[in-house]
Every structure is written in structure tokens, then in C-alpha cells.
Amino acid sequence: MPQRAGHGVGLEVDERPALIPSNQNSLLPGMTVVVHPSVVIPEKGGVFMGGTFLLTPDGHEKLFQAELL
């Protein structure tokens, strides 16, 4: 599976749209997506941060943002 920057939110785990460079589908107002950039070092572990956003006609609204302290 290609490295993703996020995915849609719905009733299933990791719903469409997949936020990957090869995705040709449009992101539309009303969609909710999780953006979760990550850094993974094989055999060591990684860091996974994320935020949930509602797409609006004018851009987006942040619903939830995880932050490192």
C-alpha cells in the first residue's frame, strides 16, 4: 500500500478518499477527512500525528487536532 497522508471518515475503518498522490478523485465540501502525516523508522518505531477536518465550500474546518506536548 502506498504511503498515505490520510483518509476519509465514515462508518468503516480508513474510508475513501485515500489521501495519496495517485488519487484522482475530488475532495468535496461535506466530506470529513483525517490527515495523519507520519514518520516511521523501520525496526525502531515512529510518530503518528493527526487531525480531523470537515471540508467546506470555503476551505476546511478543524474538528480535532492531535498535538505533541
C-alpha positions in Angstrom: 0.0 0.0 0.0 1.4 3.4 -0.9 2.2 5.8 2.0 -0.9 7.9 2.7 -1.3 11.3 4.2 -4.8 10.5 5.4 -8.2 9.1 4.5 -12.0 9.7 4.7 -14.0 9.3 7.9 -17.3 7.3 8.0 -18.7 4.0 9.2 -15.7 1.9 8.1 -12.0 2.0 9.0 -9.9 4.0 6.6 -12.7 5.0 4.2 -12.3 6.7 0.8 -10.9 9.0 -0.3 -7.4 7.9 0.3 -5.2 10.9 0.6 -2.3 9.8 -1.7 -0.7 11.5 -4.7 -2.2 9.0 -7.2 -5.8 9.6 -6.1 -7.7 11.3 -8.9 -11.0 11.7 -7.0 -12.1 15.2 -6.0 -12.4 16.3 -2.4 -15.8 17.9 -2.0 -17.5 20.1 0.6 -19.2 18.0 3.2 -16.5 15.3 3.3 -14.7 14.6 6.5 -11.1 13.5 6.4 -8.3 12.6 8.7 -4.9 14.0 7.8 -2.2 12.0 9.6 1.4 12.5 8.4 3.8 10.0 10.0 7.4 9.3 10.2 8.4 5.6 10.5 11.9 4.2 11.0 11.9 0.5 10.3 12.8 -1.7 13.2 12.7 1.4 15.5 9.1 2.8 15.5 7.6 6.1 14.5 5.5 9.1 15.2 1.9 9.4 14.0 0.1 12.8 14.3 -3.3 13.6 13.0 -6.2 16.0 12.7 -9.8 15.6 11.5 -11.2 18.2 9.1 -14.6 18.9 7.6 -14.3 20.2 4.1 -16.4 23.3 3.4 -17.2 25.4 0.3 -14.6 27.9 1.5 -11.8 25.5 2.6 -12.0 23.4 5.8 -13.0 23.4 9.5 -10.7 21.8 12.0 -12.8 19.3 14.1 -10.0 17.7 16.1 -6.2 18.2 16.1 -3.8 15.9 18.0 -0.8 17.8 19.3 2.6 16.7 20.8 3.4 18.3 24.1 
